[in-house]
Amino acid sequence: MLGKTELLARLDAQHLPYECEEHDAVLNMGESEKLTLSLTGARCKNLLLQDKSGACFLVMTTAAKALDLKAAAKAFGSKRLSFASAELLYDALGLRPGSLSPLALVNDQAGKVRLIIDADLAGEAAFLLHPLQNSATLAISREALEQFLDSVNHVPSWISLEARASLDPAK
């Protein structure tokens, strides 16, 4: 399994442009939103989901979206989705919680994880993603990300994903 240093070397070898910034480790979007970064791009929420059959889905969506898992399961052609365990995250992609991004698919050589990107991100020119560790953020253009994903045989499915209905009647 590759780590941050090997991932960045691979991006360099493929001549894929990016910027990387080190920062304090963050474990979730709440902590990430508090970071002041000099990088520009869309902050993305990344989730590893699984269904009862064992299928795994890496979902990249907008930072603020609370994903409707029932609607997502239907969109993915799955019966029921749940969040993958920390153990599955490590076994499948070699990551600890808080470090997930589509860049981790470099470690899915068996092709067991399907990448789903929320269509709400389709208009973004660049994304802010963790480079296999949660104490750094990488800014990468959509074009460079797509070239990278193609090189690791993980072409994304762009799907419109629904947000979970708010329980707050004021919203």
Secondary structure, DSSP 8 states (H G I E B T S, - for coil): ---HHHHHHHHHHTT--EEEEE-----SHHHHHT---S--SEEEEEEEEEETT--EEEEEEETT--B-HHHHHHHHT-S-EEE--HHHHHHHHS--TT---GGGGGG-TT--EEEEEEGGGTT-SEEEE-SSSTTEEEEEEHHHHHHHHHHTT---EEE---B---S-TT-
